[in-house]
Amino acid sequence: MNKRCRLLITTKCPNNCPLCCNKQFDLLKDVPIIDRLNYEEFIITGGEPLMFSNQLTGLLNFIRNSNIYMGITSKFYLYTSIINPGLWDSFIWALDGITYTVHTKENAAELVRFIHVLRDYTLGYDMFLPNLGSIKSKSIWLNLFPEGKKFIEEELAKSPFKWDDISEYFKIRQMEWKKDCPIPEGEDFRRIANLCG
């Protein structure tokens, strides 16, 4: 029995990446509905999960409370291409990690603005985001595809920040698009019964 579940909560996404792994599936037909909650790890994915933040909160609370009742401590990781400081602040306490992927110029600009917010936070200038202080204790990754790297470099050229400023908060993973990317070994790909959206 696999210990990790990649949980699809929506098929909606603001991006239309030509080689998105989810395009290889008929997500309603090929991805089974989750039928158990006793996984050690949940990877929350979509589409774009943060487009449905209220439903995501409810889902995280439901799984967490169910697992507490069963005596299980699961870890939760979120995959997203939205880096809104307020949204991250509202979720980061409930997550063990976040993986952020830059797909567009707007994503790259959001990333650089986020680094600015994190710098202000660590300098004590932003008390309106109380949970962001825990970001360095979380597993925070930046998935970096070649086009995303180019977009980030363009944004860094217009800012006071450098790659070192990004790597202070994000572990950077170089990525390349793969056709028909397989589900990793030891992982189940499941969806919630009523997908958000």
DOKEKE-451824 format. One record per atom (N, C-alpha, C): residue number from 1; x, z, y; residue in three letters; atom name. Coordinates in steps of 0.05 Angstrom, whole numbers, plus 5000, padded with zeros to 4 digits. Atoms other than C-alpha are relative to their C-alpha. Layout:
N
NODE   kepa     c1     c3     c2   nuti   torpa
NODE    NUM      X      Z      Y    Ala      CA
...
This chain:
197
NODE   kepa     c1     c3     c2   nuti   torpa
NODE      1   5017   5000   4976    Met       N
NODE      1   5000   5000   5000    Met      CA
NODE      1   5018   5000   5025    Met       C
NODE      2   4983   5002   4976    Asn       N
NODE      2   5030   4979   5067    Asn      CA
NODE      2   4994   5023   5019    Asn       C
NODE      3   5001   4977   4982    Lys       N
NODE      3   5044   5033   5118    Lys      CA
NODE      3   4996   4992   5029    Lys       C
NODE      4   5002   5009   4972    Arg       N
NODE      4   5040   4990   5181    Arg      CA
NODE      4   4977   4980   5002    Arg       C
NODE      5   5022   5019   4995    Cys       N
NODE      5   4979   4954   5210    Cys      CA
NODE      5   5003   4988   5027    Cys       C
NODE      6   5002   5015   4974    Arg       N
NODE      6   4980   4900   5263    Arg      CA
NODE      6   4971   4996   5004    Arg       C
NODE      7   5029   4999   4996    Leu       N
NODE      7   4911   4910   5292    Leu      CA
NODE      7   4992   4982   5023    Leu       C
NODE      8   5010   5019   4980    Leu       N
NODE      8   4879   4852   5329    Leu      CA
NODE      8   4974   5012   5012    Leu       C
NODE      9   5025   4989   4988    Ile       N
NODE      9   4828   4879   5379    Ile      CA
NODE      9   4985   4979   5017    Ile       C
NODE     10   5013   5021   4985    Thr       N
NODE     10   4813   4815   5418    Thr      CA
NODE     10   5015   4973   4995    Thr       C
NODE     11   4987   5027   5001    Thr       N
NODE     11   4826   4740   5415    Thr      CA
NODE     11   5003   4989   5028    Thr       C
NODE     12   4999   5009   4972    Lys       N
NODE     12   4819   4734   5491    Lys      CA
NODE     12   5028   5005   5011    Lys       C
NODE     13   4973   4997   4989    Cys       N
NODE     13   4884   4722   5528    Cys      CA
NODE     13   5002   4982   5025    Cys       C
NODE     14   4997   5016   4976    Pro       N
NODE     14   4903   4698   5598    Pro      CA
NODE     14   5021   4978   4997    Pro       C
NODE     15   4979   5020   5005    Asn       N
NODE     15   4961   4658   5569    Asn      CA
NODE     15   4990   4980   4979    Asn       C
NODE     16   5006   5020   5020    Asn       N
NODE     16   4957   4595   5528    Asn      CA
NODE     16   5026   4989   4988    Asn       C
NODE     17   4974   5008   5010    Cys       N
NODE     17   5024   4595   5493    Cys      CA
NODE     17   4997   4980   4977    Cys       C
NODE     18   5004   5021   5020    Pro       N
NODE     18   5031   4531   5452    Pro      CA
NODE     18   5007   5009   4972    Pro       C
NODE     19   4992   4992   5027    Leu       N
NODE     19   5066   4565   5394    Leu      CA
NODE     19   4992   5029   4994    Leu       C
NODE     20   5009   4973   5006    Cys       N
NODE     20   5028   4631   5394    Cys      CA
NODE     20   4995   5003   4971    Cys       C
NODE     21   5004   4995   5029    Cys       N
NODE     21   5029   4661   5324    Cys      CA
NODE     21   4971   5000   4992    Cys       C
NODE     22   5029   4998   5007    Asn       N
NODE     22   4954   4673   5326    Asn      CA
NODE     22   4987   4973   4997    Asn       C
NODE     23   5012   5027   5002    Lys       N
NODE     23   4941   4598   5331    Lys      CA
NODE     23   5001   4989   4972    Lys       C
NODE     24   4999   5009   5028    Gln       N
NODE     24   4959   4591   5258    Gln      CA
NODE     24   4977   5010   4983    Gln       C
NODE     25   5022   4988   5014    Phe       N
NODE     25   4898   4631   5238    Phe      CA
NODE     25   4973   4992   5011    Phe       C
NODE     26   5028   4998   4991    Asp       N
NODE     26   4823   4625   5242    Asp      CA
NODE     26   4996   5030   5000    Asp       C
NODE     27   4998   4971   4999    Leu       N
NODE     27   4823   4697   5267    Leu      CA
NODE     27   4976   5014   4989    Leu       C
NODE     28   5024   4987   5012    Leu       N
NODE     28   4751   4711   5246    Leu      CA
NODE     28   4998   4996   4970    Leu       C
NODE     29   5003   5006   5028    Lys       N
NODE     29   4758   4680   5178    Lys      CA
NODE     29   5025   5010   4984    Lys       C
NODE     30   4976   4994   5015    Asp       N
NODE     30   4831   4692   5158    Asp      CA
NODE     30   5010   5029   5003    Asp       C
NODE     31   4991   4973   4996    Val       N
NODE     31   4842   4762   5186    Val      CA
NODE     31   4979   5020   4991    Val       C
NODE     32   5021   4982   5010    Pro       N
NODE     32   4805   4816   5146    Pro      CA
NODE     32   4995   5023   5020    Pro       C
NODE     33   5007   4976   4984    Ile       N
NODE     33   4769   4874   5181    Ile      CA
NODE     33   5015   5024   4988    Ile       C
NODE     34   4985   4976   5009    Ile       N
NODE     34   4808   4939   5178    Ile      CA
NODE     34   4981   5017   4983    Ile       C
NODE     35   5017   4985   5019    Asp       N
NODE     35   4782   4981   5120    Asp      CA
NODE     35   5011   5028   4994    Asp       C
NODE     36   4989   4973   5003    Arg       N
NODE     36   4826   5043   5125    Arg      CA
NODE     36   5016   5007   5025    Arg       C
NODE     37   4986   4991   4976    Leu       N
NODE     37   4859   5084   5179    Leu      CA
NODE     37   5026   5016   4994    Leu       C
NODE     38   4978   4983   5008    Asn       N
NODE     38   4914   5120   5140    Asn      CA
NODE     38   5027   4985   5001    Asn       C
NODE     39   4974   5013   4996    Tyr       N
NODE     39   4971   5076   5166    Tyr      CA
NODE     39   5018   5019   5015    Tyr       C
NODE     40   4980   4984   4985    Glu       N
NODE     40   5035   5108   5191    Glu      CA
NODE     40   5004   4989   5028    Glu       C
NODE     41   4996   5013   4975    Glu       N
NODE     41   5040   5057   5247    Glu      CA
NODE     41   4977   4980   5005    Glu       C
NODE     42   5019   5020   4991    Phe       N
NODE     42   4990   5016   5286    Phe      CA
NODE     42   5013   4984   5023    Phe       C
NODE     43   4991   5018   4979    Ile       N
NODE     43   5012   4956   5327    Ile      CA
NODE     43   4975   4987   5012    Ile       C
NODE     44   5024   5010   4987    Ile       N
NODE     44   4956   4941   5376    Ile      CA
NODE     44   5007   4973   5014    Ile       C
NODE     45   4994   5027   4990    Thr       N
NODE     45   4954   4867   5393    Thr      CA
NODE     45   4975   4984   5006    Thr       C
NODE     46   5022   5018   4994    Gly       N
NODE     46   4910   4809   5413    Gly      CA
NODE     46   5009   4972   4995    Gly       C
NODE     47   5009   5001   4973    Gly       N
NODE     47   4899   4764   5450    Gly      CA
NODE     47   5015   5020   5017    Gly       C
NODE     48   4989   4981   4981    Glu       N
NODE     48   4912   4812   5507    Glu      CA
NODE     48   4984   5026   5000    Glu       C
NODE     49   5014   4975   5002    Pro       N
NODE     49   4892   4884   5492    Pro      CA
NODE     49   4993   5013   5027    Pro       C
NODE     50   5005   4986   4975    Leu       N
NODE     50   4898   4908   5564    Leu      CA
NODE     50   4978   4987   5017    Leu       C
NODE     51   5023   5011   4986    Met       N
NODE     51   4843   4861   5586    Met      CA
NODE     51   4975   5017   4994    Met       C
NODE     52   5023   4983   5009    Phe       N
NODE     52   4797   4912   5551    Phe      CA
NODE     52   5009   5029   4998    Phe       C
NODE     53   4988   4974   5001    Ser       N
NODE     53   4827   4978   5571    Ser      CA
NODE     53   4980   5022   4992    Ser       C
NODE     54   5019   4979   5008    Asn       N
NODE     54   4763   5019   5563    Asn      CA
NODE     54   4996   5000   4969    Asn       C
NODE     55   5003   5002   5029    Gln       N
NODE     55   4753   4994   5491    Gln      CA
NODE     55   5025   5010   4986    Gln       C
NODE     56   4975   4991   5012    Leu       N
NODE     56   4826   5006   5477    Leu      CA
NODE     56   5002   5030   5000    Leu       C
NODE     57   5000   4971   4999    Thr       N
NODE     57   4820   5078   5500    Thr      CA
NODE     57   4983   5012   4978    Thr       C
NODE     58   5019   4990   5021    Gly       N
NODE     58   4760   5089   5454    Gly      CA
NODE     58   5012   4996   4973    Gly       C
NODE     59   4988   5006   5026    Leu       N
NODE     59   4796   5056   5396    Leu      CA
NODE     59   5023   5020   4993    Leu       C
NODE     60   4978   4981   5004    Leu       N
NODE     60   4859   5098   5404    Leu      CA
NODE     60   4990   5028   4994    Leu       C
NODE     61   5011   4973   5005    Asn       N
NODE     61   4819   5162   5409    Asn      CA
NODE     61   4986   5002   4973    Asn       C
NODE     62   5013   4999   5026    Phe       N
NODE     62   4777   5144   5348    Phe      CA
NODE     62   5020   5002   4977    Phe       C
NODE     63   4980   5000   5022    Ile       N
NODE     63   4837   5128   5304    Ile      CA
NODE     63   5015   5027   5000    Ile       C
NODE     64   4985   4976   4999    Arg       N
NODE     64   4876   5188   5329    Arg      CA
NODE     64   4984   5024   4990    Arg       C
NODE     65   5017   4978   5009    Asn       N
NODE     65   4818   5237   5319    Asn      CA
NODE     65   4994   4998   4970    Asn       C
NODE     66   5005   5003   5028    Ser       N
NODE     66   4803   5208   5250    Ser      CA
NODE     66   5024   5008   4984    Ser       C
NODE     67   4976   4994   5014    Asn       N
NODE     67   4875   5215   5229    Asn      CA
NODE     67   5007   5030   5002    Asn       C
NODE     68   4996   4971   4998    Ile       N
NODE     68   4880   5286   5255    Ile      CA
NODE     68   4982   5014   4980    Ile       C
NODE     69   5019   4989   5019    Tyr       N
NODE     69   4819   5302   5213    Tyr      CA
NODE     69   5011   4997   4971    Tyr       C
NODE     70   4988   5005   5027    Met       N
NODE     70   4855   5271   5152    Met      CA
NODE     70   5028   5012   4997    Met       C
NODE     71   4973   4988   5002    Gly       N
NODE     71   4920   5307   5168    Gly      CA
NODE     71   5022   4979   5002    Gly       C
NODE     72   4981   5022   4997    Ile       N
NODE     72   4956   5242   5186    Ile      CA
NODE     72   5010   4998   5029    Ile       C
NODE     73   4989   5005   4973    Thr       N
NODE     73   5002   5231   5246    Thr      CA
NODE     73   5010   4972   5001    Thr       C
NODE     74   4992   5028   4998    Ser       N
NODE     74   5004   5157   5262    Ser      CA
NODE     74   5014   4995   5026    Ser       C
NODE     75   4988   5009   4976    Lys       N
NODE     75   5047   5122   5313    Lys      CA
NODE     75   4986   4975   5010    Lys       C
NODE     76   5015   5022   4988    Phe       N
NODE     76   5017   5072   5362    Phe      CA
NODE     76   5019   4984   5019    Phe       C
NODE     77   4984   5018   4984    Tyr       N
NODE     77   5052   5012   5393    Tyr      CA
NODE     77   4982   4978   5011    Tyr       C
NODE     78   5017   5020   4986    Leu       N
NODE     78   5021   4963   5443    Leu      CA
NODE     78   5017   4976   5006    Leu       C
NODE     79   4988   5025   4992    Tyr       N
NODE     79   5039   4890   5451    Tyr      CA
NODE     79   4984   4988   5023    Tyr       C
NODE     80   5014   5009   4976    Thr       N
NODE     80   5021   4863   5520    Thr      CA
NODE     80   5016   4981   5017    Thr       C
NODE     81   4986   5015   4980    Ser       N
NODE     81   5037   4813   5574    Ser      CA
NODE     81   4989   5008   5028    Ser       C
NODE     82   5009   4988   4974    Ile       N
NODE     82   5005   4856   5629    Ile      CA
NODE     82   5016   5025   5005    Ile       C
NODE     83   4982   4977   4993    Ile       N
NODE     83   5050   4905   5665    Ile      CA
NODE     83   4990   5013   5026    Ile       C
NODE     84   5012   4987   4977    Asn       N
NODE     84   5003   4939   5714    Asn      CA
NODE     84   5007   5030   4999    Asn       C
NODE     85   4991   4972   5001    Pro       N
NODE     85   5033   5008   5732    Pro      CA
NODE     85   4977   5020   4995    Pro       C
NODE     86   5023   4982   5004    Gly       N
NODE     86   4964   5041   5736    Gly      CA
NODE     86   4990   5000   4971    Gly       C
NODE     87   5009   5002   5028    Leu       N
NODE     87   4943   5015   5668    Leu      CA
NODE     87   5021   5013   4981    Leu       C
NODE     88   4979   4989   5017    Trp       N
NODE     88   5010   5033   5636    Trp      CA
NODE     88   4999   5031   5002    Trp       C
NODE     89   5001   4971   4996    Asp       N
NODE     89   5005   5103   5667    Asp      CA
NODE     89   4977   5012   4984    Asp       C
NODE     90   5023   4989   5014    Ser       N
NODE     90   4936   5112   5636    Ser      CA
NODE     90   5002   4999   4970    Ser       C
NODE     91   4997   5003   5029    Phe       N
NODE     91   4959   5092   5566    Phe      CA
NODE     91   5026   5012   4988    Phe       C
NODE     92   4973   4994   5012    Ile       N
NODE     92   5032   5111   5558    Ile      CA
NODE     92   5001   5027   4986    Ile       C
NODE     93   5001   4974   5013    Trp       N
NODE     93   5016   5183   5540    Trp      CA
NODE     93   4991   4998   4971    Trp       C
NODE     94   5012   5003   5026    Ala       N
NODE     94   4978   5159   5479    Ala      CA
NODE     94   5016   4982   4981    Ala       C
NODE     95   4984   5020   5015    Leu       N
NODE     95   5030   5109   5456    Leu      CA
NODE     95   5028   5010   4994    Leu       C
NODE     96   4972   4994   5007    Asp       N
NODE     96   5097   5114   5421    Asp      CA
NODE     96   5018   4978   5011    Asp       C
NODE     97   4985   5021   4989    Gly       N
NODE     97   5118   5048   5450    Gly      CA
NODE     97   4983   4977   5010    Gly       C
NODE     98   5013   5024   4989    Ile       N
NODE     98   5101   4984   5487    Ile      CA
NODE     98   5020   4978   4999    Ile       C
NODE     99   4984   5024   4999    Thr       N
NODE     99   5128   4914   5478    Thr      CA
NODE     99   4987   4981   5021    Thr       C
NODE    100   5010   5017   4979    Tyr       N
NODE    100   5121   4871   5540    Tyr      CA
NODE    100   5013   4973   4997    Tyr       C
NODE    101   4989   5028   5002    Thr       N
NODE    101   5129   4795   5538    Thr      CA
NODE    101   4993   4985   5026    Thr       C
NODE    102   5003   5017   4976    Val       N
NODE    102   5139   4750   5599    Val      CA
NODE    102   4993   4972   4991    Val       C
NODE    103   5008   5027   5007    His       N
NODE    103   5101   4685   5591    His      CA
NODE    103   4998   4982   5024    His       C
NODE    104   5004   5016   4976    Thr       N
NODE    104   5092   4663   5663    Thr      CA
NODE    104   5017   5011   5023    Thr       C
NODE    105   4986   4991   4976    Lys       N
NODE    105   5123   4667   5732    Lys      CA
NODE    105   4987   5026   5011    Lys       C
NODE    106   5014   4976   4990    Glu       N
NODE    106   5070   4719   5750    Glu      CA
NODE    106   5008   5024   4983    Glu       C
NODE    107   4990   4978   5017    Asn       N
NODE    107   5091   4762   5690    Asn      CA
NODE    107   5027   5009   5009    Asn       C
NODE    108   4973   4993   4991    Ala       N
NODE    108   5163   4759   5715    Ala      CA
NODE    108   4999   5016   5026    Ala       C
NODE    109   5003   4987   4974    Ala       N
NODE    109   5142   4779   5785    Ala      CA
NODE    109   4989   5029   4996    Ala       C
NODE    110   5011   4974   5006    Glu       N
NODE    110   5101   4837   5756    Glu      CA
NODE    110   5022   5018   4989    Glu       C
NODE    111   4978   4984   5012    Leu       N
NODE    111   5162   4860   5716    Leu      CA
NODE    111   5018   5011   5022    Leu       C
NODE    112   4982   4991   4979    Val       N
NODE    112   5206   4863   5778    Val      CA
NODE    112   4986   5020   5018    Val       C
NODE    113   5015   4980   4984    Arg       N
NODE    113   5152   4899   5818    Arg      CA
NODE    113   4998   5027   4985    Arg       C
NODE    114   5001   4976   5016    Phe       N
NODE    114   5146   4948   5760    Phe      CA
NODE    114   5026   5016   5000    Phe       C
NODE    115   4974   4987   4998    Ile       N
NODE    115   5220   4963   5762    Ile      CA
NODE    115   5002   5015   5026    Ile       C
NODE    116   5001   4987   4974    His       N
NODE    116   5211   4979   5836    His      CA
NODE    116   4984   5025   4999    His       C
NODE    117   5017   4976   5003    Val       N
NODE    117   5154   5027   5819    Val      CA
NODE    117   5015   5022   4984    Val       C
NODE    118   4986   4980   5016    Leu       N
NODE    118   5196   5061   5765    Leu      CA
NODE    118   5023   5012   5016    Leu       C
NODE    119   4979   4990   4983    Arg       N
NODE    119   5254   5068   5814    Arg      CA
NODE    119   4989   5020   5020    Arg       C
NODE    120   5013   4982   4982    Asp       N
NODE    120   5208   5100   5865    Asp      CA
NODE    120   4992   5025   4986    Asp       C
NODE    121   5009   4977   5015    Tyr       N
NODE    121   5180   5145   5811    Tyr      CA
NODE    121   5023   5019   4995    Tyr       C
NODE    122   4977   4982   5007    Thr       N
NODE    122   5248   5171   5789    Thr      CA
NODE    122   5012   5012   5025    Thr       C
NODE    123   4990   4988   4976    Leu       N
NODE    123   5266   5183   5861    Leu      CA
NODE    123   4980   5020   5012    Leu       C
NODE    124   5019   4981   4991    Gly       N
NODE    124   5203   5225   5869    Gly      CA
NODE    124   4980   4990   5021    Gly       C
NODE    125   5017   5011   4979    Tyr       N
NODE    125   5165   5177   5915    Tyr      CA
NODE    125   4972   4995   4991    Tyr       C
NODE    126   5027   5007   5009    Asp       N
NODE    126   5105   5163   5871    Asp      CA
NODE    126   4989   5021   4981    Asp       C
NODE    127   5012   4979   5016    Met       N
NODE    127   5065   5222   5847    Met      CA
NODE    127   4972   4992   4990    Met       C
NODE    128   5027   5009   5008    Phe       N
NODE    128   5002   5181   5835    Phe      CA
NODE    128   5000   4989   4972    Phe       C
NODE    129   4998   5010   5027    Leu       N
NODE    129   5027   5158   5767    Leu      CA
NODE    129   5013   5021   4983    Leu       C
NODE    130   4987   4977   5012    Pro       N
NODE    130   5039   5224   5731    Pro      CA
NODE    130   5011   4996   4972    Pro       C
NODE    131   4991   5004   5027    Asn       N
NODE    131   5049   5196   5661    Asn      CA
NODE    131   5025   4982   4997    Asn       C
NODE    132   4978   5018   5002    Leu       N
NODE    132   5102   5144   5677    Leu      CA
NODE    132   5027   5014   4997    Leu       C
NODE    133   4976   4985   5004    Gly       N
NODE    133   5154   5199   5677    Gly      CA
NODE    133   5009   5001   4971    Gly       C
NODE    134   4993   4999   5028    Ser       N
NODE    134   5152   5196   5601    Ser      CA
NODE    134   5011   4974   4989    Ser       C
NODE    135   4994   5026   5009    Ile       N
NODE    135   5171   5123   5598    Ile      CA
NODE    135   5027   4999   4985    Ile       C
NODE    136   4974   5001   5012    Lys       N
NODE    136   5244   5136   5580    Lys      CA
NODE    136   5000   5013   4972    Lys       C
NODE    137   5001   4988   5027    Ser       N
NODE    137   5222   5177   5519    Ser      CA
NODE    137   4985   4983   4981    Ser       C
NODE    138   5015   5019   5017    Lys       N
NODE    138   5182   5118   5492    Lys      CA
NODE    138   5017   4977   4991    Lys       C
NODE    139   4987   5024   5008    Ser       N
NODE    139   5203   5056   5455    Ser      CA
NODE    139   4988   4977   5016    Ser       C
NODE    140   5009   5020   4981    Ile       N
NODE    140   5197   5004   5510    Ile      CA
NODE    140   5017   4975   4997    Ile       C
NODE    141   4986   5025   5005    Trp       N
NODE    141   5216   4932   5493    Trp      CA
NODE    141   4991   4978   5018    Trp       C
NODE    142   5006   5025   4986    Leu       N
NODE    142   5220   4867   5531    Leu      CA
NODE    142   5006   4977   4981    Leu       C
NODE    143   4996   5024   5016    Asn       N
NODE    143   5210   4806   5487    Asn      CA
NODE    143   5006   4978   5019    Asn       C
NODE    144   4990   5020   4981    Leu       N
NODE    144   5249   4752   5521    Leu      CA
NODE    144   5004   4973   4988    Leu       C
NODE    145   4998   5029   5008    Phe       N
NODE    145   5235   4679   5506    Phe      CA
NODE    145   5016   4985   5021    Phe       C
NODE    146   4983   5014   4980    Pro       N
NODE    146   5280   4627   5541    Pro      CA
NODE    146   4986   4995   5026    Pro       C
NODE    147   5014   5006   4975    Glu       N
NODE    147   5226   4607   5591    Glu      CA
NODE    147   4995   5025   5016    Glu       C
NODE    148   5005   4974   4987    Gly       N
NODE    148   5211   4680   5606    Gly      CA
NODE    148   5026   5010   5014    Gly       C
NODE    149   4974   4992   4988    Lys       N
NODE    149   5285   4694   5619    Lys      CA
NODE    149   5005   4984   5026    Lys       C
NODE    150   4997   5017   4976    Lys       N
NODE    150   5287   4636   5668    Lys      CA
NODE    150   4982   5010   5023    Lys       C
NODE    151   5018   4990   4980    Phe       N
NODE    151   5226   4663   5705    Phe      CA
NODE    151   5010   5027   5012    Phe       C
NODE    152   4990   4974   4990    Ile       N
NODE    152   5257   4733   5709    Ile      CA
NODE    152   5024   4996   5018    Ile       C
NODE    153   4976   5005   4984    Glu       N
NODE    153   5323   4706   5735    Glu      CA
NODE    153   4992   4990   5028    Glu       C
NODE    154   5010   5009   4973    Glu       N
NODE    154   5285   4670   5791    Glu      CA
NODE    154   4990   5023   5017    Glu       C
NODE    155   5010   4977   4985    Glu       N
NODE    155   5250   4735   5810    Glu      CA
NODE    155   5022   5019   5007    Glu       C
NODE    156   4978   4982   4994    Leu       N
NODE    156   5314   4776   5806    Leu      CA
NODE    156   5016   4990   5024    Leu       C
NODE    157   4985   5012   4978    Ala       N
NODE    157   5347   4727   5854    Ala      CA
NODE    157   4988   5006   5027    Ala       C
NODE    158   5014   4994   4975    Lys       N
NODE    158   5294   4745   5906    Lys      CA
NODE    158   4997   5030   5005    Lys       C
NODE    159   5003   4971   4998    Ser       N
NODE    159   5300   4821   5895    Ser      CA
NODE    159   5027   5014   5001    Ser       C
NODE    160   4975   4985   5000    Pro       N
NODE    160   5351   4876   5901    Pro      CA
NODE    160   5009   5008   4971    Pro       C
NODE    161   4995   4990   5027    Phe       N
NODE    161   5349   4886   5825    Phe      CA
NODE    161   5017   4979   4984    Phe       C
NODE    162   4984   5016   5018    Lys       N
NODE    162   5394   4860   5769    Lys      CA
NODE    162   4990   5005   4971    Lys       C
NODE    163   5007   4996   5028    Trp       N
NODE    163   5388   4855   5693    Trp      CA
NODE    163   5004   5029   4991    Trp       C
NODE    164   4994   4972   5007    Asp       N
NODE    164   5420   4924   5688    Asp      CA
NODE    164   4977   5019   5007    Asp       C
NODE    165   5023   4984   4991    Asp       N
NODE    165   5360   4953   5726    Asp      CA
NODE    165   4977   4998   4980    Asp       C
NODE    166   5020   5004   5020    Ile       N
NODE    166   5313   4923   5675    Ile      CA
NODE    166   5007   5014   4974    Ile       C
NODE    167   4992   4988   5025    Ser       N
NODE    167   5354   4946   5615    Ser      CA
NODE    167   5002   5031   5002    Ser       C
NODE    168   5001   4971   4998    Glu       N
NODE    168   5353   5017   5643    Glu      CA
NODE    168   4973   5011   4988    Glu       C
NODE    169   5026   4991   5010    Tyr       N
NODE    169   5279   5020   5622    Tyr      CA
NODE    169   4991   4985   4975    Tyr       C
NODE    170   5008   5016   5022    Phe       N
NODE    170   5271   4964   5571    Phe      CA
NODE    170   5023   4993   4982    Phe       C
NODE    171   4981   5012   5020    Lys       N
NODE    171   5308   4947   5507    Lys      CA
NODE    171   4992   4971   4999    Lys       C
NODE    172   5006   5028   4998    Ile       N
NODE    172   5314   4872   5510    Ile      CA
NODE    172   5005   4986   4973    Ile       C
NODE    173   4998   5014   5026    Arg       N
NODE    173   5300   4829   5448    Arg      CA
NODE    173   4997   4971   5006    Arg       C
NODE    174   5000   5029   4997    Gln       N
NODE    174   5318   4755   5451    Gln      CA
NODE    174   4981   4988   4979    Gln       C
NODE    175   5020   5012   5018    Met       N
NODE    175   5261   4714   5421    Met      CA
NODE    175   5001   4970   5001    Met       C
NODE    176   5005   5029   4999    Glu       N
NODE    176   5248   4643   5402    Glu      CA
NODE    176   4974   4994   4985    Glu       C
NODE    177   5025   5007   5012    Trp       N
NODE    177   5183   4610   5384    Trp      CA
NODE    177   5004   4990   4972    Trp       C
NODE    178   4998   5009   5028    Lys       N
NODE    178   5172   4600   5309    Lys      CA
NODE    178   4973   4989   4993    Lys       C
NODE    179   5025   5012   5010    Lys       N
NODE    179   5121   4554   5279    Lys      CA
NODE    179   4992   5014   4975    Lys       C
NODE    180   5010   4986   5024    Asp       N
NODE    180   5077   4588   5228    Asp      CA
NODE    180   5015   5026   4994    Asp       C
NODE    181   4985   4975   5004    Cys       N
NODE    181   5109   4656   5238    Cys      CA
NODE    181   4986   5018   4979    Cys       C
NODE    182   5012   4984   5022    Pro       N
NODE    182   5097   4699   5176    Pro      CA
NODE    182   4994   5029   5009    Pro       C
NODE    183   5005   4972   4995    Ile       N
NODE    183   5067   4769   5176    Ile      CA
NODE    183   5024   5015   4988    Ile       C
NODE    184   4977   4985   5011    Pro       N
NODE    184   5126   4817   5168    Pro      CA
NODE    184   4994   5015   4974    Pro       C
NODE    185   5003   4986   5025    Glu       N
NODE    185   5136   4847   5099    Glu      CA
NODE    185   4994   5030   5006    Glu       C
NODE    186   5007   4972   4996    Gly       N
NODE    186   5105   4916   5093    Gly      CA
NODE    186   4979   5005   5021    Gly       C
NODE    187   5019   4998   4978    Glu       N
NODE    187   5053   4901   5146    Glu      CA
NODE    187   4973   4986   4993    Glu       C
NODE    188   5026   5012   5003    Asp       N
NODE    188   4978   4887   5142    Asp      CA
NODE    188   4991   4989   5028    Asp       C
NODE    189   5012   5010   4976    Phe       N
NODE    189   4945   4842   5194    Phe      CA
NODE    189   4970   5003   4997    Phe       C
NODE    190   5028   4994   5001    Arg       N
NODE    190   4875   4867   5207    Arg      CA
NODE    190   4988   4997   5028    Arg       C
NODE    191   5014   5001   4975    Arg       N
NODE    191   4822   4862   5261    Arg      CA
NODE    191   4978   5021   5000    Arg       C
NODE    192   5024   4983   4999    Ile       N
NODE    192   4767   4907   5286    Ile      CA
NODE    192   4976   4983   4996    Ile       C
NODE    193   5024   5015   5008    Ala       N
NODE    193   4697   4887   5265    Ala      CA
NODE    193   4989   4984   5024    Ala       C
NODE    194   5011   5013   4976    Asn       N
NODE    194   4672   4871   5335    Asn      CA
NODE    194   5022   4996   5020    Asn       C
NODE    195   4977   5005   4982    Leu       N
NODE    195   4730   4839   5373    Leu      CA
NODE    195   4991   5002   5029    Leu       C
NODE    196   5006   4997   4971    Cys       N
NODE    196   4732   4856   5447    Cys      CA
NODE    196   4998   4973   5013    Cys       C
NODE    197   5001   5024   4985    Gly       N
NODE    197   4711   4802   5494    Gly      CA
NODE    197   4975   4985   4994    Gly       C
